[in-house]
């Protein structure tokens, strides 16, 4: 929270973006299985989920981290369950 308050929010987002993108690309690579998806489409899917994750993190920090992070993760997991695989299948070639 101190870092967030000491630097501009865009700097925090700029720091988090490549880290979250890499984590999500790893998840996507695990999920892709036999589905043939172009690398640029995988990166696009990762970027969309990255925006969601980073947005939630930044909102949580802005709200003084009052909400239980486990609840946020649980709700997010319910929302996106199966959606990575579904997204990959939509980009199949």
Rosetta silent file (secondary structure, phi, psi, omega in degrees, C-alpha in Angstrom):
SEQUENCE: XXXXXXXXXXXXXXXXXXXXXXXXXXXXXXXXXXXXXXXXXXXXXXXXXXXXXXXXXXXXXXXXXXXXXXXXXXXXXXXXXXXXXXXXXXXXX
SCORE:     score description
SCORE:     0.000 S_00000001
   1 L     0.000  -37.528  179.253    0.000    0.000    0.000 S_00000001
   2 H   -62.118  -42.934  178.617    2.890    2.350    0.758 S_00000001
   3 H   -61.177  -44.684 -178.931    4.367    1.856   -2.711 S_00000001
   4 H   -58.726  -39.382 -177.390    0.972    2.520   -4.271 S_00000001
   5 H   -80.598  -20.859 -178.447    0.628    5.777   -2.337 S_00000001
   6 H   -88.429  -26.462  179.737    4.195    6.910   -3.005 S_00000001
   7 L  -120.009  163.655  178.794    4.188    6.439   -6.760 S_00000001
   8 L   -67.259  144.668 -179.134    1.566    7.060   -9.384 S_00000001
   9 H   -55.318  -32.458  178.805   -0.886    4.189   -9.918 S_00000001
  10 H   -64.386  -32.727  177.991    0.227    3.855  -13.524 S_00000001
  11 H   -68.042  -38.726  177.141    3.729    2.979  -12.354 S_00000001
  12 H   -64.751  -44.606  178.646    2.382    0.182  -10.180 S_00000001
  13 H   -62.200  -41.814  179.025    0.305   -1.062  -13.105 S_00000001
  14 H   -62.106  -35.573  177.490    3.333   -0.841  -15.407 S_00000001
  15 H   -70.838  -44.021 -175.516    5.312   -2.961  -12.930 S_00000001
  16 H   -72.456  -33.883 -172.740    2.549   -5.551  -12.481 S_00000001
  17 H   -51.675  -55.171 -177.935    1.579   -5.915  -16.157 S_00000001
  18 H   -66.366  -31.297  178.749    4.522   -8.022  -17.397 S_00000001
  19 H   -66.541  -47.995 -178.981    4.492  -10.173  -14.246 S_00000001
  20 H   -68.874  -40.965  177.114    0.790  -10.956  -14.490 S_00000001
  21 H   -56.316  -45.166 -178.591    0.990  -11.397  -18.280 S_00000001
  22 H   -64.212  -44.120  178.269    3.758  -13.989  -17.849 S_00000001
  23 H   -60.598  -43.383 -178.835    1.821  -15.876  -15.172 S_00000001
  24 H   -69.784  -36.465  176.017   -1.288  -15.928  -17.328 S_00000001
  25 H   -63.091  -36.047  176.119    0.625  -17.046  -20.413 S_00000001
  26 H   -63.286  -43.162  177.668    1.929  -19.958  -18.351 S_00000001
  27 H   -62.839  -44.526 -179.898   -1.655  -20.865  -17.400 S_00000001
  28 H   -62.045  -42.337  178.497   -2.760  -20.525  -21.009 S_00000001
  29 H   -62.600  -33.171  176.054    0.095  -22.744  -22.182 S_00000001
  30 H   -71.422  -38.432 -175.924   -1.044  -25.399  -19.692 S_00000001
  31 H   -77.791  -25.337 -170.657   -4.682  -25.097  -20.767 S_00000001
  32 H   -62.871  -34.827  178.025   -4.105  -25.060  -24.518 S_00000001
  33 L    52.191 -124.025 -178.432   -3.461  -28.808  -24.735 S_00000001
  34 L   -89.382   -2.490 -179.040   -4.109  -29.956  -28.308 S_00000001
  35 L   -71.895  129.741  178.640   -5.884  -26.748  -29.307 S_00000001
  36 L   -91.362  114.337 -178.219   -3.965  -24.889  -31.995 S_00000001
  37 L  -133.690  134.227  178.689   -3.916  -21.185  -31.142 S_00000001
  38 L   -64.133  149.024  179.668   -1.600  -18.536  -32.557 S_00000001
  39 H   -58.511  -40.172 -179.407    0.869  -17.003  -30.107 S_00000001
  40 H   -66.167  -29.804  176.200   -0.526  -13.516  -30.678 S_00000001
  41 H   -73.142  -38.499  175.090   -4.001  -14.792  -29.760 S_00000001
  42 H   -61.025  -43.005  179.384   -2.649  -16.380  -26.582 S_00000001
  43 H   -64.565  -38.242  177.767   -1.002  -13.074  -25.712 S_00000001
  44 H   -62.632  -46.682  179.046   -4.265  -11.236  -26.400 S_00000001
  45 H   -60.958  -44.811  178.935   -6.206  -13.579  -24.088 S_00000001
  46 H   -60.311  -41.805 -178.741   -3.537  -13.198  -21.395 S_00000001
  47 H   -64.026  -40.479  179.351   -3.675   -9.413  -21.687 S_00000001
  48 H   -62.219  -47.974  178.291   -7.467   -9.334  -21.236 S_00000001
  49 H   -65.478  -34.130  178.370   -7.295  -11.452  -18.080 S_00000001
  50 H   -61.366  -42.546  177.403   -4.328   -9.403  -16.924 S_00000001
  51 H   -59.337  -40.793  179.312   -6.424   -6.225  -17.094 S_00000001
  52 H   -63.614  -50.651 -176.975   -9.036   -7.883  -14.936 S_00000001
  53 H   -62.744  -47.473 -178.396   -6.551   -9.121  -12.342 S_00000001
  54 H   -66.300  -40.331  176.750   -4.574   -5.893  -12.132 S_00000001
  55 H   -59.079  -43.937  177.599   -7.740   -3.805  -12.007 S_00000001
  56 H   -63.538  -42.070  179.017   -9.018   -5.862   -9.097 S_00000001
  57 H   -62.607  -46.303 -179.108   -5.678   -5.586   -7.295 S_00000001
  58 H   -65.387  -39.708  176.013   -5.497   -1.826   -7.753 S_00000001
  59 H   -62.227  -41.639  179.585   -9.101   -1.372   -6.613 S_00000001
  60 H   -61.961  -43.205  178.805   -8.377   -3.517   -3.562 S_00000001
  61 H   -65.977  -44.166  179.106   -5.346   -1.390   -2.696 S_00000001
  62 H   -58.651  -33.290  179.876   -7.296    1.869   -3.272 S_00000001
  63 L   -87.294   22.841  177.940   -9.931    0.597   -0.835 S_00000001
  64 L    60.328   28.244  175.486   -7.216    0.183    1.823 S_00000001
  65 L    53.791   37.232 -178.648   -7.230   -3.602    1.363 S_00000001
  66 L   -74.014  -37.042 -178.176  -10.366   -3.916    3.474 S_00000001
  67 L   -74.017  142.270  178.563  -11.938   -6.774    1.554 S_00000001
  68 L   -63.879  120.663 -177.870  -10.672  -10.239    2.345 S_00000001
  69 H   -61.108  -30.195  178.057   -8.362  -11.199   -0.552 S_00000001
  70 H   -63.980  -37.365  177.956   -9.487  -14.826   -0.323 S_00000001
  71 H   -66.578  -40.150  178.364  -13.066  -13.756   -1.023 S_00000001
  72 H   -62.012  -47.313 -179.212  -11.944  -11.750   -4.039 S_00000001
  73 H   -63.201  -42.674  179.578   -9.968  -14.710   -5.378 S_00000001
  74 H   -61.814  -45.077  179.617  -12.841  -17.122   -4.737 S_00000001
  75 H   -66.202  -41.060  178.091  -15.353  -14.923   -6.567 S_00000001
  76 H   -63.682  -42.377  179.231  -12.952  -14.349   -9.432 S_00000001
  77 H   -60.476  -40.707  177.424  -12.262  -18.079   -9.693 S_00000001
  78 H   -64.645  -38.291 -178.472  -16.007  -18.773   -9.927 S_00000001
  79 H   -66.719  -42.552 -172.425  -16.385  -16.125  -12.599 S_00000001
  80 H   -99.140    0.163 -178.417  -13.582  -17.317  -14.847 S_00000001
  81 L   -52.961  121.902  178.636  -13.804  -21.069  -14.248 S_00000001
  82 L    80.355   -7.709 -174.907  -13.523  -22.725  -17.628 S_00000001
  83 H   -76.378  -26.678  177.458  -13.358  -19.425  -19.453 S_00000001
  84 H   -66.059  -47.754  177.711   -9.669  -19.701  -20.401 S_00000001
  85 H   -61.158  -41.589  178.893  -10.298  -22.998  -22.171 S_00000001
  86 H   -64.360  -40.755  177.816  -13.414  -21.577  -23.791 S_00000001
  87 H   -63.991  -42.626  179.382  -11.496  -18.525  -24.968 S_00000001
  88 H   -61.393  -41.358 -178.957   -8.743  -20.682  -26.414 S_00000001
  89 H   -66.092  -28.303  178.088  -11.263  -22.791  -28.316 S_00000001
  90 H   -72.010  -22.492  179.901  -12.743  -19.625  -29.853 S_00000001
  91 L  -101.780    8.123 -178.911   -9.313  -18.721  -31.241 S_00000001
  92 L   -63.192  143.129  174.907   -8.566  -22.209  -32.529 S_00000001
  93 L  -124.479    0.000    0.000   -7.370  -22.466  -36.115 S_00000001
